């Protein structure tokens, strides 16, 4: 686990500077420490606490294999975001937010595929058969698509979460994420409304140093989640190999006098192996179902709905009740399609599930 950020580090970066008092949003009152010279000062102790909470959630999302889309189109933030986020191989939008990026994701994917088609034209020689004017037009289209959508070329499905710098500027992104029940993480300044945001990080979203300080910690958490996922995959592979070796040892250790019966030693080994397997309860990664975030998945697992099979057998009404009991902030989630998606996942129909998720808007038919 990375070392926790200190309040003094945020203070040096100017994270505490808010906006003029006349421009404040009253809903930010809990995160404001004081007023000085007509400017609100953000409570950095709350910033640290909220940042740690957000980092923990981002780490879980990254470990689950879902993408986190970073959005920052303001001049002082775009270069910082592009630099930090590209290092952890996550998608980002830094030029402008294309309307319908989330709610009309299928169309956006078509534009990305068009970019890939142009690249194929250049490789197979088709591009050279075009006239000079047509080549120029295709090159301009390719450059435009790459500028606006190049960073999301590898994002084949809706992201697991959004991280936004300046929610007022990126209000369209916030609305689209809310409509599709996608968790929102954001740097929220004193002039913004924190209520629509799932994970609020109260901070100065105008200064480059402040944005860099927060993004540094956030990308560290994402990198930790990715490393954890990589280690888990390696451990699963080692466990499978160990289990195979154990089973082979049991099979070989057969009493020659009693045909096809394990020896006492074999039985002893089998007894040692079985309890370990029995204790290991199966828990599926429910966040692969479109619309289920880390918090919702945790609530379902705690309620005993820990596998795709169990989720597919649970009615939408019961799921809604579980979510509402767990937290009032999840009452807006629409689980209508979750059992249907879970059934496809339980049956191993991943291609069919992916095709279905790409064809609907955020898992809501």
N, C-alpha and C positions, 0 to 999 in steps of 0.2 A: 504494500500500500504506500502511495506517495505521501511525503510529509505534508501535514496540514498547513495551509497558508496562514500567515500571521496578519493580525490587524495592521501592524506597522507597515507591512508590505503594500497593503491596499491603500493605506494613508499616503505613502510615498508616491503611489501611482495616481493619486487624485480621484480615487473611486468615490470618495465621500462628497464631492461637489455636486449639488443638485441644481435645479433651475431657480429663477427668480421666484420669490414667494407669491407674486401675483399670477404666476403661470402654473401653480401647483395643482395637482389633482387630490382632492380631499381623501380619496381612498388609499393614498400613499402615507397617510398620517402615522400608521403603526411603524413605519420604517424610517421615519424622520427623527433625528436626534435633537436638533435645535435650528434656530434661525440666526444667521449672522450677516450683517451688512446687506440685508434684503435678499439673501440667498439661503435656501434650505440646505442643511447638512444631513447627509444620510448616516444612519446608525450602522457603523461598520461591523459591530458585533453581530447584528442581525444578518448582515451581508455574508459574513463568514459562515454562520449557521445555515443559512439558506443555500449557500454555495456548496457546502458539504452534503446537504440533503439532495440537491440537484445532481451532484457528481455521482452519488451512490446509485441514483436511478438511471443515469446515463450509462454508468458502468454495466448495470444489469441488462439494459437494452442492447449495448454493444456485444455483451457476452452471449446474448440470445441469437445473434446473427442478423438482427434487423439494422437497417441503415438509419442514420440520424442526419436530417437535412438541415444545414446551416444557412441562414438567410441574413445578409447584411449588404445593402446596396448603397449606403451612405459613403461618401468619399473617404472619410478617415478610417472606415472599418473594413472596406472591401479587400485591400491588400493584406491586412493582418489576418483576416478570416481565410483568404485563399492560401496564404502561406502556412498557417497553423493546421488547418483542416486537411489540406492535401497530404500532410505527413501521416495522418491516421487513415487515409484512404476513404474519407466520407464525402458525400456529395455536398455541393454548396451553390448558392445563387448569389452573385455579387454585382451583376450588371443591372438587371431589372426583374421584377417578379412577373413572369408571364401569366396573365389572367387565366384561371382554370388549370393552373399547374397541378393542383391536387384533385379538384372536383371534376376536371376533364382530362385526367391523366392518360387515358387511352390515346387522345389526340396528340398530346405532348410526346408520347412514345413513338407515334408515327413520324413526328418531326425528327426525332433522334435516329430512327431507322432510315430516314431519307438521307441523313448525314452519312450513315454507314454505307448506303447504296452508292453515294458519290465516291466514297473511298474505294469501293469495289470497282467502279467504272475506271478509276485511275490505274488500278492494278491490272485489270484484264485488257486494257488497251481501248476500251469503248470510248473513253474520254478523248483520245487522240483523233477519233473519226468525226468529232463535232467540228463545226465551223469556229472561227476565231471568236465571233460574237457570242456564240452559245457557250464556249469554254469560259469566257469572261463572266457570263451570267451565272454559270454553275459555280465558279470559284467564289463569286460574291455571295451566293446563297450559302455555300459551305462555310465561309468565314463568319457570316451572320449567325448561322446555327451554332457554330462552335463557340462564338462569343457568349451567346445567351444560354445554350444548353450543353456545352461541352463537358462541364463538370458533373452533369447528371447522366452521362451516357451509360454508365454501369448500373444505374438505379432502375431495375426492371419491374419493381412493384412500389406501391406507396410506402413512404418511410415509416419507421416505427415511432419517430418523434421529430419535432422541429425545434431548432435552437435559433432564437431571433435576437438581433441587436437592434433596439429601438422599435418597440411595438406600434408606436404612432405612425412611423414611416411605413412599416410593413403591415398595415392594418388589413390589407386584402389577404395576406398569407394567414393572419390570425383567424379571420372569418372562415377561410376555407378549411383550416385545421379543425376549428370548432364544429363545423358542419359534418366532418368525417370522423369526429371523436379521436383525433390524433393528439397525443399529449404535447403540450407546448412548454418549452423551457425558454426563458427570456431574461435579458438584462433590462430592467425596468427603472426608468428615471423618475424623478419626482413629478414630472408633468404628464405621466402616463397612468392608465387605469390597470391595476394589477388583477382585477377580478376575473377576467377570462383566462388568465395564465395559470397553468397547473403548477409550475415550479418557478416562482418569482425569485430573481436575484437582484435585489435593490442595488443599483450602481449607476455611476455616471456613464451614459452611453454616447457621449459626444467626444470625449478626449481619447486620443489614440493610445496613450499609456494605460488608461483605465480598461479599455477594451482588450488590449493585449494581455494585461494581468489576469483578467477573468478567463479569456480564451485559453491562456496557457494552462490554467488549472483544469478547465473543462476537457481540453484535448488529452491531458494526462489521464484523466478518469476514463475516457473513451479508449485510449491505448491500453490501459490496464484491463478493461473489459475484453478487448480483442485478444490480449495475451492469455487471459483466463480461459477464453473459448478455445484457443489453440492448445493450451495445456490439457484441458478436459478431453479434447479429441484424442490427444496423445495417450492420456491415461486410459481412455475407453479401449483404445487399440491394444495397449499393454494388458489390460484385464482380459480381453478376448483371447489373446495369445496364451496368457497364463491359464485360463479356463480350459483351453484346448489341450494344453500340455497335461493338466491335471486329469482330464477325462481320458487321455491316452494312457497315462500312468495307471489309472484304475482298470482300464480295459486290458492292459498287458498283465497286470497283477492278478491273474486268474489261477485258481487251484487246478492243477492238471488232473487230479484224481476225481474232482467233481466238475464235470464238463459244463462250461459256460456260467459258472458261479464265481463271484469275486471271492478272493481269499479274505481272511480276517483283517489283513493289512489293508486290502482294498476297501473293505467295509468301513474300517476306521477312517480312511481318507475321505470316503464318501460322506460319513457322518460329520466330518469337520467342514466339508464344503457346503453341504445343504443348509445348515442354519444361517450361514453368512448370506446365501442367496435369498432365504426367506425373510431376513431382516431388511433387505434392501427394497423398499417400496418403490414402485414405478411411478415416475412423475414425468409427464410429457411437457414439451415446451409449448404451452397454450398460446403464446404470443404469435405463433405462426398462423393463428386464426385472425383474419383481418378484423380490426376493431377492438382486439384485446391488447391492452397495454400491460406493463409490468405490475401495476397496482391491482388491476382487475384479475390478472392471472394469479397473483398471490392470494387474493380474496377467495377465488374459486378453489385453489388447492387447500386452503385452510378449511373450506367447507366440505372437503372430501371429493370435490370434482377435480381430480388430479391428472386424468388421462383424456385423450381424445375420445375414447370409447364411452367414458362416463359422461363427458360433455355432450356427446351426440344423443344420449338417452335422457338428458335433462331438458325440460321445457324452457322456452324463452321467459315465461312468467317466473319460474323458479330461479332462473339465473338472475333476472332483474331484482328479485327479492334478496338474493345473496349479496349482490353488489350494493344495493341500497342500505342493507344492514351493516355492511362493512364500512361504508363511507357515503355521506350524503353527496359528496362531490362526484360520485360515479352514477348518480341517479339518472343523469341525462343519457347514459350509454344505451344503445339500441342492440340487444342481443338476438334479434329475430333470426338472423342467418347463422348464428354461431353453431347450433347443433348440426345444421346442414354441412357447414365447412368442416366441423369436427369429424363427421362421418366419413367424408372424403379422405381426411388425414388418417383416420383410424384404419381405413381400408388400403392405405398406401397409394392413393390416387393423387400424387403430388402434382403431376402435370395438369390434370383436370382441375385441381384446386387453384393452381396458379392462373390458369386460363380464366376460371370463373372470377377470381379476384381482380384480374386485369380488366374484365368486361363490366364490372359494376363499380359504383362509386363508394369507396371506403367500406366495402362489405355490406352496404345497405342497398337492397334491391328496390 
